[in-house]
Amino acid sequence: MDIRRVNRSYCSQTDVERAMGVQAAATNVTQAMILSSIIDASNEVDLITHTTYHSIEDSGTATSGAATTLTDSGQAWTVDEYINYVVWIHAGTGNGQYREITSNTATALTVATWGTNPDATSEYRIIPDCILDLAVDGDGSQTLSLEYFPITNLQSLDIDSVSVTPSKVYKYADEGILELNGKLGPEVNYFSDTHPQSIEISWVYGVYPIPRDVIRLTASLAAIECLVTQIGGTYNDVTSYTIPHLTVSKGEPYMNIRSTLDYLRKEADKLIQRIVKYPAMF
């Protein structure tokens, strides 16, 4: 299972520099290193919280749509820059649909077949991948627990090759639990355990917008990674020198950085406890 095909960034370079206590460009940690640390930290936040957070890569209103495309003639995208991203129609015709982008031109996104074709009223957002397609085991009961949640949209469900209508499946969205409730008349009444991975499921999960605590946690984790790297470059720093009639000293770089690291680690621990205890859901 690959749930991180697209790099996510839950905070900015400025957020990380602020967490480190430095001004822009006032550190020997390069911009490339900071951006790489943000990606690492964003992935770590996903693992800690068992969800993902929707950063908006682009958005707009479609000018037209067809069975497998959404077109916005005002765009100038780089060809195929959004492969493996997801287009989310959040208002207008087709509201609530999510589709993985398989290719794109300068003005059009290609996806799997829409349930409802978008048109000139469809407002969309392009977000990192948030759709999971899995084959899992059932236990013969009426419920199935999903590891990643909240459940935003159940795309499809097949049990022993029988297709179950998503609207006939009850969802405890925040807990990531599906229930085959007989009152809804599902095509199958239990999650079969007749053979391994007999259940094929596709669902959308995640949180939007990105909560402030998540932004701060990402910045703290990225700053910790950057500062650890920076410590390695302090072994040959000069802390004092003497010239005639003058002795000059500066703070020990390693000691200063270590103090910041200690603070950030404590802050990260507190943020993790708060986020896990009070998860931000839709």
HUWOPE-V439788 format. One record per run of one state. SS is the DSSP state (helix for helix, strand for strand, loop for the rest). FROM is the first residue (numbers start at 0). LEN is the number of residues. If there is no record, write none. Layout:
ss	from	len
SS	FROM	LEN
SS	FROM	LEN
This chain:
ss	from	len
loop	0	12
helix	12	8
loop	20	10
helix	30	19
loop	49	3
strand	52	1
loop	53	2
strand	55	6
loop	61	2
strand	63	3
loop	66	2
strand	68	3
loop	71	14
strand	85	6
loop	91	6
strand	97	7
loop	104	3
strand	107	4
loop	111	11
strand	122	5
loop	127	3
strand	130	6
loop	136	6
strand	142	3
loop	145	5
strand	150	9
loop	159	2
strand	161	3
loop	164	1
helix	165	3
loop	168	1
strand	169	3
helix	172	3
loop	175	1
strand	176	3
loop	179	2
helix	181	3
loop	184	14
strand	198	7
loop	205	1
strand	206	1
loop	207	4
helix	211	20
loop	231	8
strand	239	4
loop	243	2
strand	245	4
loop	249	3
helix	252	25
loop	277	5
